[in-house]
Amino acid sequence: MAGSRFLPPPFPRSCALSNQRLASVHTPGQAISKQASSTSADSNSDNKINCIPGEPGVGLLQSTVYDFLGSELGTPLLDELYTHLWLVARKFGKSVDPLNRQRVKIREIIATEDVHLHLVWHHNRIYVKPMPLCLLNYDFWATYLPSLADEKSPSQEVTALQQIPSTLVFDRKVALGFMRSYALLVRHRVDFVLARDSHLLPAELDWAKWSEFIVHFRRIEDRDVAKRYHYGQLRLSRLNWAVRLFRPSCATTTWFYEIPHSSTGWYLKQAITPLLFGFASLSMVLSSMQVLLAVPDEGLGLHRVHVSSLVAMRQAFWIFSIIILLVSGVIWALLFVIPSVAIIWQLIWGFKNRADSSAEGSIQLKKEGSSNV
């Protein structure tokens, strides 16, 4: 990787929200951390720690840290479904509603440590992974999440010249995508208050310091983040269908992306309403057909001028049965036609946007290639 250098973390040390220093470094990026430590005004060894910030039980060994990052930020299931996610949501990473907007939509904010559920919503709730404290730490980014860039780039400040094999570096784009999702979720002061109340951010954080820190992640584009973050919010019901149709190997079940309810009682309760409606409508249709067959044509008196009350009653029952049959047919047709039209329209819209995104990506690659030449 001749010609590649290390770039600093995406935010300056002065904006870091976690000021703990790493006591020892066991990664190929040790030089970066040492240089950052030497330039810091606070070189007190009493503040240095031998673990990941916010994780006292996880040491600073390279393999340990990368295993931790993989379990905390990795989304292999969504990465495997990436080529099919255009069926699930719009391919635009910034389509994330802030927390105040989530409350306007009457969604409960659920804190979950499962990163696969981060930004996944279901009915009246949305799941959000709390912010790992290590991602607020400057030394952690400089040591374990280094960025490689061409040394000809004039817009970036170079912090180290030591070469690091790409196979030994955790994918920084995953962390950048996660941080950008928080930049979109917590945009206003009320979002910040909701995030702290929902235990998504440390309670001791200040709004002014958070604003100075997170602004550096709002300028990140989709090309700079991991594949999962090319999409914003994802609907759990559609993800369930994606798992059922495409059967990814990373899925824990073949029927659900995530089982939202642990009891079968909820599913039975949801099935009772359509079953009762179908039973009632079928009973009405059969009763109407029985009335039509029971009333003879000659007793209807449709061609008579003077009819008795009994004949008029038979005629009213016969017409009412016809109306019931017609209304039932229309209702059942709408129940099937409207959802079918909506699904077909969404598929066409998703495929069109997928094609547009691919075309934009091709144009961008061509521009980059021509600029390099």
Secondary structure, 3 states (H helix, E strand, C coil): CCCEEEECCCCCHHHCCECCEECCCECCCHHHHHHHHHHCCCCCHHHEECEECCEEEEECEHHHHHHHHHHHHCCHHHHHCHHHHHHCCCCCCCCCCCHHHHHHCCCEEEECCCHHHCCEEECCEEEECCCCHHHHEHHHHHHHCCEEEECCCCCCCCCECCCCCHHHCCCHHHHHHHHHHHHHHCCCHHHHHHHHHCCCCCCCCCHHHHHHHHHHHCCCCHHHCCHHHHCCCEEHHHHHHHHHHHCCCCCCCCCCCCCCCCCHHHHHHHHHHHHHHHHHHHHHHHHHHHHHHHCCHHHCCCCCCCCCHHHHHHHHHHHHHHHHHHHHHHHHHHHHHHHHHHHHHHHHHHHHHHHHHHHHHHHHHHHHHHHHC
